[in-house]
Amino acid sequence: MIGTRSERVSLTSLRRLAIVPALNEAGSIQSVIREIRAQDPDFEILVVDDGSTDGTAGLAEAAGAWVVRLPFNLGIGGAVQTGLQYARDHDFGIAVQIDADGQHDPTELPKLLAPLLAGEADVVVGSRFLGERNYKAPFLRRVGIRVFAAIISAVVGQPLTDTSSSFRAFGRRAIAYFSRDYPHGFVESVEATVIAARCGLRLTEVPVVMRQRLMGQSSLTLPISIYYSIKVLVAVFVGIFRRSAYELKEE
Amino acid sequence: MTPFRVSIFAAVAALILLVVVFELMRSRRLQERYALLWLLTGLVVFVLAVWRSLLGWAADAVGIAYPPSALFVLASFFILIVLLHYSTVISRLSEQNTVLAQRLAILENRLREAQDRPD
């Protein structure tokens, strides 16, 4: 027996899932899993393998994570949504998205979870531009992130500093909504921010420090960045005129 | 020079295309990534329809004597690009469909085996 009935209920509502979308991250996936476990053993870890060909899924299983293998590459948005559906189906109260390349530091998890646990937010975004400024990135990337932040802040009517951060925590309401309606493809977090605001999810940013990647290079080249920037801007513009796909059920 | 009525007709047609594409996106019947080429088509045709001297110059540059023909050629070219893009999309979808059918068949087989041997 573990505690009283009410204690068990509150424990259940706090079950937490770490969603780790991974595409060919064999070099870093095991250390990411170990670090999450070392930081917070209560986390169940789900690696969503988005069509890796380098044995990422097997390494993740060997490190003790749950693994969902997508039959073909869906892109980061589809992979994250798979994790959110898993969280919904298995009744997790909190889901955190953590990159498989090691740039998200699991010791920042308590900061990310605090607003959710306090019931103050439905989505918490780890921002690289709040508080300590130690984020190192190419000049153009930083400018791009700033420009998007300014546009999205205006669209959602709330000052935001980092709309493309993928270090995010989702509460129960956000899991319920995003598991049904989540943007697909790449750089999906910008669109997700707008969707969150439009459907009434409460969004908060907390400052986090991000590390250099353990392995690999950013997959973004300049032409691809320009293509995705245009695509995201079009999506955000259309999103302003769009109604929510689903009504959020209040609990 | 392009007849004025041709310019107006082409501009209105391009605007209608843009509005229809926008409405399809808004109502979630068209994903952004499949809308971008249509939006580009509509924008280019619209710009060349209202910027008459640019169309005249472009037609002259490629040796087309009658500028509205250049507009027609350009629109056809964009439609070709969109079609080619769809061919690649269909190829990808049919490949993914094969993978899904195979995975489903194997999954059903495993489920039946598990049900036949409940222990």
Interface residues (C-beta under 8 A of the other chain):
Chain A: P71 F72 H184 G185 I230 K231 V234 A235 V238 F241 R242 A245
Chain B: F22 M25 R26 R28 Q31 E32 R33 A35 L36 L39 E95 Q96 V99 L100 R103
